[in-house]
Amino acid sequence: MTEDHIKLLLARVGENSRIFFDGDYKQTDSPIFKNKNGLKLLLELRKSPVFSKIFATVKLKTIERSLTA
């Protein structure tokens, strides 16, 4: 998602609602998503004094993949 997509969702989410964003901003092949990546925007908002109380992140230390993958 681009920054614009994230802003659109955040502007429309209802009170007491939750949105979970999942992804890895490093795994993109489009220049649009490299430059205006919505996940990067969320990480920056998390640092803000206003938004730090409502944003949280989880970082996985290991990744489990099937043999098929």
Biotite code that builds the C-alpha atoms (Angstrom):
import biotite.structure as struc

atoms = struc.array([
    struc.Atom([0.000, 0.000, 0.000], chain_id="A", res_id=1, res_name="MET", atom_name="CA", element="C"),
    struc.Atom([1.159, 3.508, -0.701], chain_id="A", res_id=2, res_name="THR", atom_name="CA", element="C"),
    struc.Atom([1.190, 6.339, 1.824], chain_id="A", res_id=3, res_name="GLU", atom_name="CA", element="C"),
    struc.Atom([-2.026, 7.626, 0.256], chain_id="A", res_id=4, res_name="ASP", atom_name="CA", element="C"),
    struc.Atom([-3.781, 4.284, 0.817], chain_id="A", res_id=5, res_name="HIS", atom_name="CA", element="C"),
    struc.Atom([-2.753, 4.259, 4.485], chain_id="A", res_id=6, res_name="ILE", atom_name="CA", element="C"),
    struc.Atom([-3.885, 7.859, 5.010], chain_id="A", res_id=7, res_name="LYS", atom_name="CA", element="C"),
    struc.Atom([-7.226, 7.063, 3.401], chain_id="A", res_id=8, res_name="LEU", atom_name="CA", element="C"),
    struc.Atom([-7.799, 4.079, 5.694], chain_id="A", res_id=9, res_name="LEU", atom_name="CA", element="C"),
    struc.Atom([-6.708, 5.908, 8.847], chain_id="A", res_id=10, res_name="LEU", atom_name="CA", element="C"),
    struc.Atom([-9.002, 8.820, 8.053], chain_id="A", res_id=11, res_name="ALA", atom_name="CA", element="C"),
    struc.Atom([-12.001, 6.507, 7.748], chain_id="A", res_id=12, res_name="ARG", atom_name="CA", element="C"),
    struc.Atom([-11.508, 4.001, 10.548], chain_id="A", res_id=13, res_name="VAL", atom_name="CA", element="C"),
    struc.Atom([-14.236, 4.149, 13.174], chain_id="A", res_id=14, res_name="GLY", atom_name="CA", element="C"),
    struc.Atom([-13.734, 4.850, 16.857], chain_id="A", res_id=15, res_name="GLU", atom_name="CA", element="C"),
    struc.Atom([-12.655, 1.787, 18.883], chain_id="A", res_id=16, res_name="ASN", atom_name="CA", element="C"),
    struc.Atom([-11.759, -0.025, 15.649], chain_id="A", res_id=17, res_name="SER", atom_name="CA", element="C"),
    struc.Atom([-8.511, -1.815, 14.940], chain_id="A", res_id=18, res_name="ARG", atom_name="CA", element="C"),
    struc.Atom([-6.557, -2.179, 11.731], chain_id="A", res_id=19, res_name="ILE", atom_name="CA", element="C"),
    struc.Atom([-3.690, -4.616, 11.433], chain_id="A", res_id=20, res_name="PHE", atom_name="CA", element="C"),
    struc.Atom([-1.113, -3.974, 8.733], chain_id="A", res_id=21, res_name="PHE", atom_name="CA", element="C"),
    struc.Atom([1.209, -6.805, 7.852], chain_id="A", res_id=22, res_name="ASP", atom_name="CA", element="C"),
    struc.Atom([4.119, -6.683, 5.496], chain_id="A", res_id=23, res_name="GLY", atom_name="CA", element="C"),
    struc.Atom([7.768, -6.120, 4.793], chain_id="A", res_id=24, res_name="ASP", atom_name="CA", element="C"),
    struc.Atom([8.537, -2.818, 3.118], chain_id="A", res_id=25, res_name="TYR", atom_name="CA", element="C"),
    struc.Atom([11.851, -4.229, 1.900], chain_id="A", res_id=26, res_name="LYS", atom_name="CA", element="C"),
    struc.Atom([10.067, -6.771, -0.299], chain_id="A", res_id=27, res_name="GLN", atom_name="CA", element="C"),
    struc.Atom([8.816, -4.569, -3.093], chain_id="A", res_id=28, res_name="THR", atom_name="CA", element="C"),
    struc.Atom([9.608, -4.458, -6.770], chain_id="A", res_id=29, res_name="ASP", atom_name="CA", element="C"),
    struc.Atom([7.723, -1.314, -7.757], chain_id="A", res_id=30, res_name="SER", atom_name="CA", element="C"),
    struc.Atom([9.417, 2.111, -7.557], chain_id="A", res_id=31, res_name="PRO", atom_name="CA", element="C"),
    struc.Atom([6.108, 3.579, -6.361], chain_id="A", res_id=32, res_name="ILE", atom_name="CA", element="C"),
    struc.Atom([6.099, 1.398, -3.266], chain_id="A", res_id=33, res_name="PHE", atom_name="CA", element="C"),
    struc.Atom([9.803, 1.892, -2.614], chain_id="A", res_id=34, res_name="LYS", atom_name="CA", element="C"),
    struc.Atom([9.417, 5.673, -2.520], chain_id="A", res_id=35, res_name="ASN", atom_name="CA", element="C"),
    struc.Atom([5.943, 6.136, -1.012], chain_id="A", res_id=36, res_name="LYS", atom_name="CA", element="C"),
    struc.Atom([5.578, 3.011, 1.093], chain_id="A", res_id=37, res_name="ASN", atom_name="CA", element="C"),
    struc.Atom([2.686, 3.034, 3.543], chain_id="A", res_id=38, res_name="GLY", atom_name="CA", element="C"),
    struc.Atom([4.411, 0.760, 6.046], chain_id="A", res_id=39, res_name="LEU", atom_name="CA", element="C"),
    struc.Atom([7.295, 3.227, 6.306], chain_id="A", res_id=40, res_name="LYS", atom_name="CA", element="C"),
    struc.Atom([4.746, 5.968, 6.971], chain_id="A", res_id=41, res_name="LEU", atom_name="CA", element="C"),
    struc.Atom([3.237, 3.935, 9.815], chain_id="A", res_id=42, res_name="LEU", atom_name="CA", element="C"),
    struc.Atom([6.673, 3.389, 11.334], chain_id="A", res_id=43, res_name="LEU", atom_name="CA", element="C"),
    struc.Atom([7.268, 7.146, 11.268], chain_id="A", res_id=44, res_name="GLU", atom_name="CA", element="C"),
    struc.Atom([3.851, 7.880, 12.800], chain_id="A", res_id=45, res_name="LEU", atom_name="CA", element="C"),
    struc.Atom([4.689, 5.488, 15.620], chain_id="A", res_id=46, res_name="ARG", atom_name="CA", element="C"),
    struc.Atom([7.522, 7.846, 16.642], chain_id="A", res_id=47, res_name="LYS", atom_name="CA", element="C"),
    struc.Atom([5.138, 10.801, 16.923], chain_id="A", res_id=48, res_name="SER", atom_name="CA", element="C"),
    struc.Atom([4.056, 11.843, 20.449], chain_id="A", res_id=49, res_name="PRO", atom_name="CA", element="C"),
    struc.Atom([0.445, 12.007, 19.231], chain_id="A", res_id=50, res_name="VAL", atom_name="CA", element="C"),
    struc.Atom([0.325, 8.593, 17.582], chain_id="A", res_id=51, res_name="PHE", atom_name="CA", element="C"),
    struc.Atom([2.783, 6.629, 19.705], chain_id="A", res_id=52, res_name="SER", atom_name="CA", element="C"),
    struc.Atom([-0.005, 5.760, 22.153], chain_id="A", res_id=53, res_name="LYS", atom_name="CA", element="C"),
    struc.Atom([-2.165, 4.125, 19.495], chain_id="A", res_id=54, res_name="ILE", atom_name="CA", element="C"),
    struc.Atom([0.443, 2.451, 17.251], chain_id="A", res_id=55, res_name="PHE", atom_name="CA", element="C"),
    struc.Atom([2.440, -0.645, 18.042], chain_id="A", res_id=56, res_name="ALA", atom_name="CA", element="C"),
    struc.Atom([4.761, -2.876, 16.058], chain_id="A", res_id=57, res_name="THR", atom_name="CA", element="C"),
    struc.Atom([5.832, -6.478, 16.262], chain_id="A", res_id=58, res_name="VAL", atom_name="CA", element="C"),
    struc.Atom([9.045, -7.703, 14.687], chain_id="A", res_id=59, res_name="LYS", atom_name="CA", element="C"),
    struc.Atom([9.482, -11.386, 14.010], chain_id="A", res_id=60, res_name="LEU", atom_name="CA", element="C"),
    struc.Atom([12.909, -12.722, 14.916], chain_id="A", res_id=61, res_name="LYS", atom_name="CA", element="C"),
    struc.Atom([12.560, -15.881, 12.847], chain_id="A", res_id=62, res_name="THR", atom_name="CA", element="C"),
    struc.Atom([10.467, -16.870, 9.889], chain_id="A", res_id=63, res_name="ILE", atom_name="CA", element="C"),
    struc.Atom([9.127, -20.365, 9.346], chain_id="A", res_id=64, res_name="GLU", atom_name="CA", element="C"),
    struc.Atom([8.659, -21.411, 5.742], chain_id="A", res_id=65, res_name="ARG", atom_name="CA", element="C"),
    struc.Atom([7.413, -24.669, 4.360], chain_id="A", res_id=66, res_name="SER", atom_name="CA", element="C"),
    struc.Atom([9.658, -26.884, 2.247], chain_id="A", res_id=67, res_name="LEU", atom_name="CA", element="C"),
    struc.Atom([7.401, -26.098, -0.711], chain_id="A", res_id=68, res_name="THR", atom_name="CA", element="C"),
    struc.Atom([8.133, -22.364, -0.436], chain_id="A", res_id=69, res_name="ALA", atom_name="CA", element="C"),
])
